[in-house]
Amino acid sequence: MKEFKLSKINVIPFGGVRENGKNMYAVEINEQIFILDCGLKYPENELMGIDFVIPDWSYLLDHKDQIAGVFLTQGHADSIGALPYFLMDFRVPVFGSELTIELAKLAVKNNKQVKKFNDFHVVDPDTEIDFDGVVVTFFSTTHTIPQTLGIVLHTDEGNIVYTGDFKFDQTARGDYRTDLSQLAKIGDEGVLLLMSDSAGAGITGASTKEKDIAEYIRDTFDNYTGRIVVGSVASNIMRVQQILDAAEKTGRKVVLSGSDIEQIIDTAMKLGEIKVPDNTLISMDEATNLEPNEIVILVTGRMGEPLKALNDIANGDDPDVQLGENDLAFITTTPSYAMETMEQKVTDALYRAGADVKFISQDLNPSGHANQNDEQLMLNFMRPKYLMPIQGEYRLLDQHALLAEKVGIPRENVFIVNKGDVLSLKDGEFYLGDHVEVGNTMIDGTGIGDIGNIVLRDRRILSEDGIFVVVATIDRKNKKIVTRPQITSRGFVFVKTNRELMKQSADLVEKVIQEDLDQKEFDWSHLKQNVRDKLNRFLFNQTKRHPVILPVIMEINQHPKKKNHSKKKDENSEKTNSKQRSGRGRGRKNNRQIN
């Protein structure tokens, strides 16, 4: 008789918990690792100069051979944005719905290091894949992009279910519909662990149905007499379709602004997921021949983030779009919490440019995530033994835990985890076990992970308190300062009105350098650190600011003259002087010829 062996199961979040976006979870079953989503997040306000942030998957580098594949739930950046960078390190198969895979291919194609990667596999709710005893299946959910899927890992201990982004909307149609019967079937099979979307856990009322959002957009287009500049996330296919339909019904033409939106619409059109009404799309040049009330400009911006593009337009930095007094800036997306400061700045800039501003979120609740009722409904469908709230800040994860308690899940069976926490199964019971180091990887231009906390700290200090550069030259052998310290400041104080502060700073630096030179043992790093420390204290006492201090200490080498060479030089010099004294006229003539 074959001995029955229980599965070894570990679940590790690499992102998506206690934060917005950057969804990525590793589920280890026996000797296989299943990666659920591979997303990015847009930087929070203090991450200066960072384009976006992806998970740190250093831990997985030692387990490359165990990764069965990457399983994607949908085509938004918070689920697929980090995939090109992941594939640089792990050439493993990628699974997702047809649209999700096509959008993932776009992201990979734009990265020259992995653009030839082509191990993609299309799945649907009827797909079953057997990975050496672990069967992976999928189920349809409703989100703002069609063909969104949840993922089920079938193990001999029970099902592990990952919902991805979801909500319930009874008016959803086609590839946006949730298959409720399939959810009930998964729950009947027995769910060991549910990993469920928490991004909307703070929404107490009902989310606005997409049918009503479509009517709201159409009414806005119909009632405004000027040109409309619409900001939307490029990959929000549902919203883009609603904008195109509203434009067609109100007699407006649509201009697409941004390469992302053109690629995404083209991809969705090929798959039949976007239907563009005839003669609705026009170029920017064609729009110049139309009246303002006949034009809609759809703006998405880089990586589908519309706020930055709208900010460029408001500040006059966009070469194609300039705002006027009769224009309406209509933001049809709900910015993440990380973008709240940017949202306020952009709104102010739009008003200063003379435009009217309208946010769809001010009148409706257009969330693509489950509200509190939706989350409890999902819990009742699945009836899990354990719950891991994911995809949201801590307060949202905690709110999800409270909702779970109300439907009968004990609080001790709910795990609010942090990045790197290892949720392990032993004897049929989950417990919080080990912890692996998981941080953030910053993407800045072409740099991957070369921006750390120290660099970010320096950027913040430079933006707040400026820079203070000290340049001095020393003769270490003779223990003396050759040139008095010269000081340059940028973004710290206005030098011309603070000459005394500059003088005192130079005196202090001169004193510190001389003290170090007088020491028996001389150390370059110790000297520079001394200058930084003492100058930093002095400047803070005088100004209450902490600029970045850069000491530049140079050394000159004075070699002793060789005795023989010196004697010969003296003899030659005496001969030259004698000739010059006896023939000055000829010397002047020669000088004129040389000059």
N, C-alpha and C positions, 0 to 999 in steps of 0.2 A: 504494500500500500504506500502511495506517494505521501511523503511528509508535507503537511501544509505549513507554509512559511509566510508570515505576515510581512507586509511591505514596510520598508524604511522610508518615511516621508518627512521632508523638511521644506518649509516655505520661507523664502527670504525676499523681502521687499528691497529693491535697489532705488526706488523712487516712488512718488505717488502717495506717500503717507506723510501726514503733518505738513503738507505743501500742496500747491496747486499745479497740476501738470506733472510731466516727467514720469509717466506711468511705466513701470517695469518691475516684474515680479518673476522670481525663479522658483519653480516647484521641482524639488528633487524626489524622485520615486525610484527606490532601489538605486541603480547606478546610472539613471538617466536624469537629465535636467531639461525641463520645459520652460522656455522663456515666454512669458505672457506680456505682450506689448513691449515697445522699445521707443519711448517718447522723450521729448524735450520740454522745457518750460522757458518762458520769456523771463529775462532778468528782473529781479526786484529793484526798487529805486536806487539802493545803495551800491549795486553792482555796476560801477561806472565803466562805460566803454564795452561791456560784455554784450555780444549779440544774442546768445542764448546759453542755456545750461543743460547738460546731459548727465545721465547717471555715471557714477564711477564703478566700473565692473572689474576692477583689478582682481578681486577674489576669484572670478570665473576663469582667469587666465591659467590657473593651475588645474582647471577641470574642463579644458577644451574638448577633450575626447568624449565627455559625457553629455554634451549638449545635443539634444535630439532635434531641436529647431526653434525658430521664433514664430509665435502664433499671434497674429494681429487681429484686433477686434474691429478697427475702423480706420479711416484715412486722415484723421486730423493729426496735427503736429504733435499733440501730447501723447499720441500712440505710435506714430511712425517716424517722428522727426529725428530721432537718434540712430535710426537703422543704418544709414550710410557709414557712420562712425563705428558702430558695432561690427559691421561686416568687414571692416579693416582688420579686426582682430580675430573674428570667428566666421569662417566661411561655412555656414550651416544653412540648411534649407529654410525658406520663409513661406508661411502659410497664411492665407487670408481670402476674403471674398474677391470677386473679380475686380470690382472698383477699387477696393483697398490695395490690391496687388498692383494695379495700374498706377495709382498714386504713389505707392512705394517705389515703383520703377522710376517715376519722375524724380523722386528725391535721390535715388541712387545714381541715376544718369547724370545728375548735376554735380556729382562728386567724382573727379577724374581718377581717384585711386581705386574705386570699386565700380566704375561705370560699366565694366564688362561682366559683372556678376549677373547670373541669370538662373539661379536655383530657386525659382519662385513656383509656388503651387496654389492653384485656385481651389477653394473649398466652398461648400454651401451647407445649409442646415441638414441635408441628407447625407453628408460625408461622414464616414467613419474611417479612422486611420489607426491601425494596430502597431504600436511601438513595443515590440517584445513583451506583450502582456498588458501594456497600458493603452487603452483605447481612448482616442481623442474624438469628441463629437462637438457639434456647434448648434446654436439656436439663434433665431432672429430676434432682434430687439429694435426699439424705436429710438432714433437719435436724429440729429440735424443733418445727417449724411446717410444716404441709402446703403443697403447691404451691410449694416452694422451687425456684428455677431457676438454672442457670448460663447464661452468655451467651457467644456466639461472634460475633466480628466477622470476616466473610470478606473478605479483601483479596487483591489480585493478588500480594502478597508471601507469603501464607500466612495461616493462621487465628490470631487473637488470642483466647485463651480466658480468661474470668474465671469461676472456680469459685463465688465467693460462699462462704457457710458450707456445709460438707458433712461427711459421714462415710459410711462403708459399714456397713450393718446388714442382714444377710440376712433378718432376721425382720420388717423394715419392710413395711407393706402399704399398698395404696391410693395416695393422693397423697403418701405419705412415701417411696415406693420410688424407687431410682435405676435409670434405664434403662441397664444396662451395655452393651447392644448399641449404643446411641446414642453412648456414650463411645468405644467401639472405632471406630465409623465416623468420628467427628471426628478421632481420632488417625490413621486411615488417610488422611484428606484432607491431613494435614500441618499441624502446629502450629508457627507461628513463635515465639510467646511465650505462656507459660502464667503467669497471675497466680493463684496458688493460696493457699488458706487455710492459715495457719501457727499458729493459736491453740492447736492441740493438739499441736504439734511436740515438746513436752516429755513427752508421755504415752507411756511405753515399753510398757506392757501393753495388753491389749485393753480397749476401752471396754465398759461394761456394756450389754448389749442392752436395748432398750426393753421387751421382753417380761418380762425379769427385773426391771426397775425397777417395772413394774406389779405384779408379785407381791410385791415388797418393800413397796410402799406398802399393799397390801391386808393383808399380815401385820401391819404396824405398827398399822393401824386395828383389826384383829381382836384383837390382844394387849393393847391399852391400854384400861383400864377407865374412864378419865375423858374429859373434853372435849378435843378436839384442835384447835389453832389452826395451820393450815397456811400457810406463806409460800411463794409461788411467783410467778414472773414472769407477768404477765397474758397476754402474747403467746406464752407457751410452750404452744401449743394441745395438744400431745401430753401434757404433764404435767397440764394441767387435765382432759383426758379421763380419764387414769389415776386422778386423785383422785375424780372423779365416779363412775367405775366401782367403785373400791374402797369408797366410801361406800355405794353401792347394795348391794354384795355382803355388807357387814358390818352392814346395817340402820341406817345413820346417815343423817341429813339434813344438807344443806350450806347454809350461809349465806354469801352473797357479800358481802365488805367492800371497798368501793372502786368508784368509777364506771368506772374503766378496765376492770375485769374484766367488769362487766355489759355494757358496750358491745361488748367483744371477743367474749364468749360469744354474745351476740345475733347479731352479724355472722356468726360461724362457724356457728351453728345454721342461719341462713337459707341458707347455702351447703352445708349437710350435712357440714361438717367437724368438728362436735362433736355427739354424740348424748347428750342429757341423759335419764337414766332417769326414768320417770314418778314424780312426787311426791317427787323427790330435793331440789329447790331449795325452800327456805322463807325467810321473812323473819326478821329479828332478833326481832320480837315473838313470832312463832310458836315460836321456839327456847326462849323462857322457860318454855313449858309442857312441855318435854321433859327427860328425865334427861340428865346430862352424857355418859354413854356412848352417847348417840344423836345427838350433835352434832359436826359438823365446821365450823369457820369458816375460809373460804378468804380469805386476806389478800394483797393485791397492792400497794396503795399507789399514790401518784402516779407517773405514767409507768411503771407496772409494776414499780417498785423496791420489793420487799417489806421490806427491812431497816429502812427508815425508818418504815414503818407499824408494824412489830413493836416498834420502839423506843418509839414513842408509846404503844402498848398497855402495854408493860412499865413505863413511867413514869407511867401513869394519865392520859395526855392524850387517850385515845380515849373519846368519850362513850358508845360503844355496847359496847365490849369491855373487860372487866376480867379479869385473870388471877387464878386461884386456885391453891391448893397442889396440887390434883389434876389440873391442866391440863398438856397436853403442847404445847410449841411445836415444830413439825415443819417444818424448813426444807428444801424439796425442790428448791431451786435452788443452783447453785454460784456464789457471789458472785465478781465480777471481782477481780483483784489490787488495783485502785484502792480497793476497798471493804473490804480486809482489816482495817484499824483499826476501821472502823464495825462489821464483823462481830463483833470481840472485845468492843466496848463493848455491842452489843445482847445478845450472849450473857450477859454479866455482868448486865445489867439484867433479863433474863428470869429468871435464877436468883434475883436479889434479890427479884423479884416472887413467888417461890415456885413457879414452874413448872419442869417437867422440860424439857430441851432436847435435840433430836435433829437432827443434820445428815445428810442423805442421802449427802453426799460423804464422810462418815467411814467408811461401810461399803461404798459402791459408787463406781464411776467413771462418773457419769452425763453425761459431756460430750456436747455436741451437735456437737463439732468433730472433725475427723479426727485419729486418733492417728498414730504414726510409720509403722505398717504401711499405714494408709489413704492417707497422703500418698505413699508409694512406689508403691502400687497406682495412684493417680491419675496419677503420673508415667509409669508403664508403659503405661497406657491412652493417654495423650496423646503421649508421646515427643516433647516439645518441643525445639526448637533452643535456646531461651533460657527461663530461668525468672526470674520476679520474685516472691519470697516476700512475701506481704502478710498483713494482719490478725494482728498480734502485736507484742510487744516485740522489741527487737533480738536478745536471746538466742534467741528462738523463730525469728526469721527466719534467724539463723545456723545453728541446728540443722536447719532445713529445707534449707539449702544443703548441709550435710553429708550429709543423707539423699539429696539429688539426686546428689551425687558417687558414692554407693554404687551407684546404678542407671545410672551411665555418663554423666551430664551434666558436662562440664568445669567446674571452678570459675570460670573466666573467663567462662563463659556464664550465670552466676548473678549477678543484680544485687540487692544489698541496698540499697535506696534510702531516702532521707529525704523528708519532705514538701517539695515544691517542686522536687525533682530532675527533670530532663527526660531521659527515656530516648529517644534518637533513633535512627532507622534510616537508614543510608546504605550504598548498594551492597549491600543484603541483609544488613548486619551492624549489630547494635545496639551503641550506645556511650553512655556517660554524658555528656551534653552540657551545656547551659546549666542555670541554676537560677533559678527565680522565687521571689519572696518569698511564703511561705505561713505564716501564723501560726494562732492560735486565736481564735475569736470567742466571748466569754463571754455567756451568757444568765442574767441576774439579774432575776427577776420579769418586768416588761415591758420592761426594758432590753435592747437588742441591740447588743453590741459597745461599750458605753460603759464597760465595766469592763476596764481594762488592767493591766499589770504594776505600775504605780505605785499604783493603787488596791488591788490585792491585797497589795502590800508593806505599805501603811499598815494594812490590815485585820489582817495578821499581827502587825505591831508593836503595834497597839492591843490585840490579844488577849494578847500576851506581856508588854509593858512599859508599857502604859497611855498616858495623855495628860497633858501639862503645858501649861497655858494661862497666859500672862503678859499682863496688861492694864496699860497705862500711858498717861498723857495728857501731851502736850508743848505748849509754846508755842514754835513754830519761829522766830518773828520775834525773840523775846527770848532764844532759845537756852537755854531752861531747862525742867526737868521740873516740871509743875504738880502732879501727884499721884504719890506713891511707887508703884512697881510692885506690883500685887496679883497673887497667884499662886493658881491653882486646879489641883488634881491629881485625876485619877480613874484607878484601876487601876495607880498607880505606887508611891506610898508612903502610909502612913497619916499624914495631916497632923499630927494632934495629938501624935504621938510623934516627929515630925521637924521641930519648929518651928525649930530652928537651921539645918537644911538649907534651909528655906523663906526664912529671913532672909538667909542667905548668897546664895541665888539671887537674891533681890530686890536685894541690894547689887550683885551682879555685873551684873544687867540695868541698874540705875541708872547704873552706871559706863560700860557699853557705850553706852547711849543718849546720855549727856552727851558722850562722846568723839565720837560722830557729829555731834551738834549743834554742837560746836566746830569741826568741819571747815568749810573755806571753801565747798566744794560739798556740798550735802545731797541724798541720794538715798533714797527710801522703801524700795525693794527691797534696797538695800545695808544699810540699818539693820536691817531684819527678818532678813536673812540673817546679819548679824553676831550678832544676839541668838541665833538658832538655833545657830550654830556654837559660840560660846563657852559658851553654856549647856549644849549637848549634851556638850561635852568635860568641863565641870565636873561634871555629873550622872553621867556615866559613871565619872569618877574616884572619885566618892563612893559610887556604888551598883552599878557594873558593869551598868547598864541603859541602854537607848536608848529613852526614851519619844518619842511624837510630840509635838513642841514647836510650839505655836501662839502666836506673838506677836501681840497685838492692840494697835496703837499708834494712839491718837486724837490729834487736834490741835484746839486751841481758837484762835479768832481774836479778838484784842482790838483793835477798831477805835478809833482816836483820836477824841476828842469834837470836834465842830466848835466853833470859837471863839464865833461869834454865838449859836449855840444854847446853849452853855454859859453865856454871859453872861445871856441871857434867863432861863435856868433858875435862875441865882443870884438874879436880881431877883425872880422869882416866889416863889422859896423864902423870901427875906427878908420879902416881903409876907405870905406864909402864916404864917411864924413870928411876925410882929408881931401878926397877928390872933389866933393861938393864945395869945400871951402876954396879950392884952387881954381875951380872952373864953373862958377855959378851960371854965367851966360849960356854955356853949352848945355848945362843942366836944364835951364828954362826952355831952351830950344827943343831938347829931347822930350820934355814934358808936354810941350805943345804938340809935338808930333804924335805922341802916345794918345793924348786927349782927342 
